[in-house]
Amino acid sequence: MAHGSRGKALCDAFRRDGVVLLPGALDAAALAEAQRAYAWSLANPSRGASSFPGSDGVFYQDLANRDALPAYRRLLDESRAADLVGELWGSEDVWFMYEQVFRKEGGKTRRTPWHQDTSYLPIAGEKLAVMWISFDPVPKEGALEFVRGSHRGVLYDGSRFDPDDDTAPLYGDGTLPRLPDIESQRDRFDIVSFPVEPGDVVVFHPSMLHGGAPTPAGGRRRTLSLRFFGDDVTYAPRGGFTSILPDEPTTFFEELPERLAPGAPLRHPGFPKVRPCASGSGT
C-alpha cells in the first residue's frame, strides 16, 4: 500500500466506508502462494465444509479449518497480506483469525445473501479486516457488494442462507434484529462494488453488510478470504452463537468459552500473532 497522502486516504476510507480496493497488492509470488494454500483447503475439507442449497452449479465453501494453519503459514509470514491490514489500522500488531475458501463454477449459482460476518462470530472491535482475494477476473456486476459505512451501524441477526428467504434469521432469539431485505430495495442503500483482477485485494470490515453477485452459467469464481484482528478485539459471546454450537468443535471458536471471560482480549493458540512476526502461540 502506498505511503504518504494516498496511504492516509486509504486508511481514512477504510475507517469511514469499511471497504477499500488495493489494486495489485499481491505480487506474482504471493498470489501463487495464496493459490497453493487455497488448493490445500479444497483438498482437505473440514467438517464444516458445505455447498449452498438452491444452486444449479457448484457453490462450495469451507472456513476456519483447524488443520489449515501450517498450509497458510508461508503466505502469512512471507507475503504483505498482514502488513496491508496493519497499515489500514495504523497498527503494528496483527493476529490471524482464519481462512475461508469459495468456489463457484459450472451452472448458474445463486447470489450470496446479504449478511454481516460478525453476526456469526463471538468477537467485537474496530481492528478487524477481511482480505478478499479472487484468482479469476471478476467484473463489477459479478463482484462482492457492500453497503458503504454499514460497519458503523446496526449489527443484524445472521442469514440462515435459506433459498426461499435470504433474511430468515440464524438465531431468531430476538437479541439481534432481522436483516433488512436489501436486494428488493437496492435503491435505498449505498451499495458499492469493485471489478478485480488476480493480484487485487478487497479489504473490508466484517461488520459490513455484504453479499455476492450470482455466477452466470459457465462462469467461475475462486476466492480466498483471510481474516485478521488487532489489539482492540475482544471475546464477545452471543447467546445465539452458543445455542448453535456443535457437540464436537469444528473451529477454535468453540473452545473460547472455557478459555476467555467476556470482554477479554481475543487470544487463542489457533489465532497466531503474525505482525510483528512471532513464533509463539497467539499471545
C-alpha positions in Angstrom: 0.0 0.0 0.0 1.3 3.4 -0.9 2.7 5.7 1.9 2.1 9.4 2.2 -1.2 11.1 1.2 -2.5 8.1 -0.7 -1.9 5.8 2.2 -3.6 8.1 4.6 -6.6 8.4 2.2 -6.9 4.6 2.1 -6.8 4.4 5.9 -9.4 7.2 6.2 -11.6 5.5 3.6 -11.4 2.1 5.4 -12.4 3.7 8.7 -15.2 5.7 7.0 -16.5 3.3 4.4 -15.5 0.0 5.8 -14.1 -1.3 2.5 -11.2 -0.4 0.1 -9.8 -1.8 -3.1 -6.0 -2.4 -3.2 -5.1 -2.9 -6.8 -2.1 -5.2 -7.5 -1.5 -5.6 -3.7 -0.2 -9.2 -4.1 2.7 -9.8 -6.4 3.1 -13.0 -8.5 4.9 -14.9 -5.8 2.3 -14.1 -3.1 -0.6 -14.8 -5.5 0.9 -18.2 -6.3 1.3 -19.0 -2.6 -2.3 -18.0 -2.0 -3.4 -20.3 -4.7 -1.3 -23.1 -3.2 -3.0 -22.6 0.2 -6.4 -22.4 -1.5 -5.8 -25.7 -3.2 -4.8 -27.3 0.1 -8.2 -26.2 1.5 -10.1 -27.7 -1.3 -8.2 -31.0 -1.0 -8.6 -31.1 2.8 -12.2 -30.1 3.7 -13.1 -29.5 7.3 -16.2 -30.9 9.0 -17.8 -27.6 8.3 -17.4 -27.6 4.5 -20.7 -27.2 2.7 -22.4 -26.4 -0.6 -25.1 -23.8 -0.6 -28.6 -25.1 -1.5 -30.5 -23.8 -4.4 -27.6 -23.7 -6.9 -27.5 -25.4 -10.3 -23.7 -25.1 -10.4 -21.1 -25.6 -7.7 -21.2 -23.2 -4.8 -18.8 -24.6 -2.3 -17.3 -23.0 0.8 -15.2 -24.0 3.8 -13.7 -22.0 6.6 -11.7 -22.0 9.8 -10.2 -25.4 9.2 -8.5 -26.4 12.5 -5.7 -28.1 10.5 -5.1 -25.3 7.9 -2.5 -23.1 9.7 0.6 -24.9 8.5 -0.6 -24.7 4.9 -1.2 -20.9 5.2 1.9 -20.1 7.4 4.2 -19.2 4.5 1.6 -16.9 2.9 1.1 -15.2 6.3 4.8 -14.9 7.1 6.3 -14.0 3.7 3.7 -12.0 1.8 2.5 -8.5 2.6 -1.0 -9.6 3.4 -0.8 -9.0 7.2 1.2 -5.8 6.6 -1.5 -4.3 4.5 -4.3 -4.7 7.1 -1.9 -3.4 9.8 -1.3 -0.3 7.7 -5.0 0.3 7.2 -5.5 0.1 11.0 -2.4 2.2 11.7 -1.2 -0.7 14.0 1.8 -2.9 14.1 0.0 -5.7 15.9 -1.8 -8.2 13.7 -3.3 -11.6 14.5 -4.6 -14.1 12.0 -8.1 -15.5 12.8 -9.0 -17.9 10.0 -9.2 -18.6 6.3 -12.3 -19.1 4.1 -12.5 -20.6 0.6 -15.2 -20.2 -2.0 -15.7 -21.9 -5.4 -18.5 -21.0 -7.8 -18.5 -22.6 -11.2 -20.4 -24.7 -13.7 -24.1 -23.8 -14.0 -25.6 -20.6 -12.8 -25.2 -20.2 -9.0 -27.4 -18.1 -6.6 -26.0 -14.9 -5.2 -24.6 -15.0 -1.6 -27.3 -13.4 0.6 -26.6 -10.1 2.3 -25.1 -10.6 5.8 -22.5 -9.4 8.2 -19.7 -11.8 9.2 -19.6 -10.6 12.8 -23.2 -11.9 13.4 -21.7 -15.4 13.2 -18.7 -14.7 15.4 -18.3 -14.1 19.2 -16.0 -11.0 18.6 -16.1 -7.3 18.8 -13.7 -4.5 17.9 -12.6 -1.9 15.4 -9.4 -3.5 14.2 -11.0 -6.3 12.1 -10.3 -7.0 8.5 -11.3 -9.5 5.8 -8.9 -9.7 2.9 -10.9 -10.9 -0.2 -8.7 -12.4 -3.0 -10.0 -13.6 -6.3 -8.0 -15.9 -8.5 -10.2 -15.1 -11.5 -11.1 -11.7 -13.1 -14.4 -10.5 -11.7 -16.4 -7.7 -13.4 -18.1 -5.1 -11.3 -21.5 -6.7 -11.9 -20.3 -10.1 -10.7 -18.3 -8.8 -7.7 -18.8 -8.8 -4.0 -21.1 -5.9 -3.0 -21.1 -3.8 0.2 -23.4 -1.3 1.9 -20.9 1.5 2.4 -20.4 2.6 6.0 -22.6 -0.2 7.4 -19.9 -1.5 9.7 -20.7 1.6 11.9 -24.4 0.8 12.0 -26.7 -1.9 13.3 -25.5 -5.5 13.8 -28.2 -7.7 12.5 -29.1 -11.4 13.0 -27.3 -13.7 10.6 -28.8 -15.0 7.4 -29.7 -18.7 7.6 -29.0 -18.8 3.8 -32.5 -20.2 3.3 -33.0 -20.3 -0.5 -36.6 -19.2 0.0 -35.9 -16.2 2.3 -32.5 -14.6 2.4 -33.4 -12.7 5.6 -34.5 -15.8 7.6 -32.7 -15.3 10.9 -29.9 -17.6 12.0 -30.6 -17.3 15.7 -34.1 -15.9 15.9 -33.9 -15.3 19.7 -34.5 -11.5 19.5 -31.1 -10.4 20.6 -30.3 -9.1 17.1 -32.8 -7.5 14.7 -33.7 -9.3 11.5 -31.8 -8.4 8.3 -33.4 -5.9 6.0 -34.4 -7.2 2.6 -31.7 -5.2 0.8 -32.0 -7.0 -2.5 -35.6 -6.0 -3.0 -34.9 -2.3 -2.3 -31.4 -1.7 -3.5 -32.0 1.9 -4.3 -32.4 2.7 -0.6 -28.8 1.6 0.2 -25.4 3.0 -0.7 -24.1 -0.2 -2.5 -20.5 -0.3 -3.8 -18.5 -3.0 -5.6 -15.2 -3.2 -7.4 -14.1 -5.1 -10.5 -11.0 -7.1 -9.7 -8.1 -8.8 -11.4 -5.9 -11.5 -9.9 -3.5 -9.8 -7.5 -6.0 -7.1 -6.5 -7.3 -7.3 -2.9 -10.5 -6.0 -1.4 -10.3 -5.4 2.3 -13.4 -4.9 4.4 -14.6 -4.8 8.0 -16.5 -8.0 8.8 -19.4 -5.9 10.3 -20.1 -4.6 6.7 -23.4 -5.7 5.2 -22.2 -7.5 2.1 -23.3 -10.1 -0.4 -22.0 -11.8 -3.6 -23.5 -11.5 -7.1 -24.5 -14.7 -8.7 -22.2 -16.6 -11.2 -23.6 -16.9 -14.7 -23.8 -20.3 -16.5 -20.3 -21.3 -17.5 -18.7 -18.7 -15.2 -16.1 -19.4 -12.5 -15.1 -17.5 -9.3 -12.5 -18.9 -7.0 -11.9 -16.8 -3.9 -9.9 -16.9 -0.7 -10.7 -14.8 2.3 -8.1 -14.2 5.1 -9.4 -12.7 8.4 -7.3 -10.7 10.7 -7.7 -8.9 14.0 -5.9 -6.3 16.1 -5.2 -5.4 19.7 -8.6 -3.9 20.5 -10.6 -7.0 19.5 -12.3 -8.9 22.4 -14.3 -12.1 23.1 -18.0 -11.1 22.8 -20.1 -14.2 23.3 -23.6 -14.3 21.9 -26.4 -16.4 23.3 -27.5 -17.4 19.8 -24.0 -18.4 18.8 -23.7 -20.7 21.9 -27.0 -22.3 21.1 -26.0 -23.5 17.6 -22.5 -24.8 18.5 -22.0 -28.5 17.6 -21.3 -31.1 20.2 -17.8 -31.5 18.9 -15.6 -28.5 18.0 -15.3 -27.7 14.3 -13.4 -24.5 14.8 -11.3 -22.9 17.5 -14.2 -20.6 18.5 -15.9 -23.5 20.3 -13.0 -23.5 22.8 -13.2 -19.8 23.7 -15.9 -20.1 26.5 -13.6 -22.3 28.5 -10.5 -20.0 28.0 -11.8 -16.4 28.0 -14.1 -14.2 30.0 -16.5 -11.9 28.1 -14.6 -8.8 27.2 -11.2 -10.4 27.4 -8.7 -9.8 24.5 -9.2 -12.4 21.8 -6.3 -14.8 22.3 -6.0 -18.5 21.3 -3.1 -20.6 20.1 -5.1 -21.2 16.9 -5.1 -17.4 16.2 -1.4 -16.7 15.9 0.2 -13.3 16.0 1.7 -12.6 12.6 2.9 -9.0 12.9 5.3 -8.3 14.4 6.4 -11.8 13.3 6.3 -14.1 16.3 6.8 -17.9 16.5 4.7 -18.1 19.7 1.2 -19.4 20.4 -1.0 -16.4 19.6 -0.1 -14.2 22.6 
